[in-house]
Amino acid sequence: MKKSFFKKLCCPFDKSDLEISVIREADQEILEGLMTCTTCARYYPIIHGIPIMSPDEYRQPALEAPILQRWGLEIGEVTNFRLSEQVES
């Protein structure tokens, strides 16, 4: 995904801005990264340059968990695809 493309994205759930943590990049292309909504704290991974921004009901935590763990993130029990450390109780 081109870095310039990120500026055009928003959270598909609530249309808020996204923050990005780039894990791996090459030649102005983001190959791996994690986008997080600034409002609802949902996460959207970037895998092989493709942002995964499907609705919650079409995502599978079991498929995303190994990638997030490889990046050093613990998701625990996934609730609405929010990172547990970013959700306020």
N, C-alpha and C positions, 0 to 999 in steps of 0.2 A: 504494500500500500504506500503510495507516495505521501510524504509528509504534508504536502499542500492539500491533499484530499481530506486529511483529518480535520482541517478547519471547517469543512462543510458538513461534518457529522454532528448529530445531537442524539440524546438518549431517545430510543424509539418508544419508551414507556411514558415519559413525561415531557419530552422535548427540551430538557435542560442541557446545559453545556457538559462536555466531557473533559476529564483530565486524562493524560496519557503517561504511562511509564514504558519507555522503550527498552526492551530486553536485548534485541539484536537488530542491527540495521546494516545496510550496505548501499552505497551510492544513492543517498537520499531516499531509499526505500526502507520502510519499516517491515522487517521480516517477522519479528515476534514482539509482542507487547501486550499491555493490558490497559484498556480504557475503562474509566470509572465515572459514573454519573455524579455530578456535584450535589445533586438533590436527593435522589433515592438510593444512592450507593450501589446500584447494580453494576456488575462488571461485565465487560465484553472483551474477550481475548482476541488478539490478532495472531493468527497461526498461518505460517507459510505466506505471509503478506495479505491474508484475507481476514477482514474484520468479521467476527461471528456476532451478529446482532439480531438473531432470531428472537421471536417472542418466547417468553418463559416456558409456555406449554410445549414448545418444539425443541427445547434444549435438553440435553441429557448430562446430568452432573457426573455420571460415571465416565463419560468420554472426556470431559474437561478436567477432571481432578488430576490425572497423571501429569498433564502439562503444567497446571498451576503448581503442583508439588515440585516439579522439576525447576520451576522458577523460584522456589523457596516460599511459596504461599500456602498457608493452610486454610482450607475453606470450611472444615468441620461439616456440620449439617447445613446443606444448602437450602435457604429459604428465599425464594424469589431471586435467586442468583445474585445475592448480595454477599460481599466479603464480610465475614463475621466480625472482624476487628473494626469495620467502618460503620456498623449499624449501632445506633444508640438504642438502649433498652428503655 
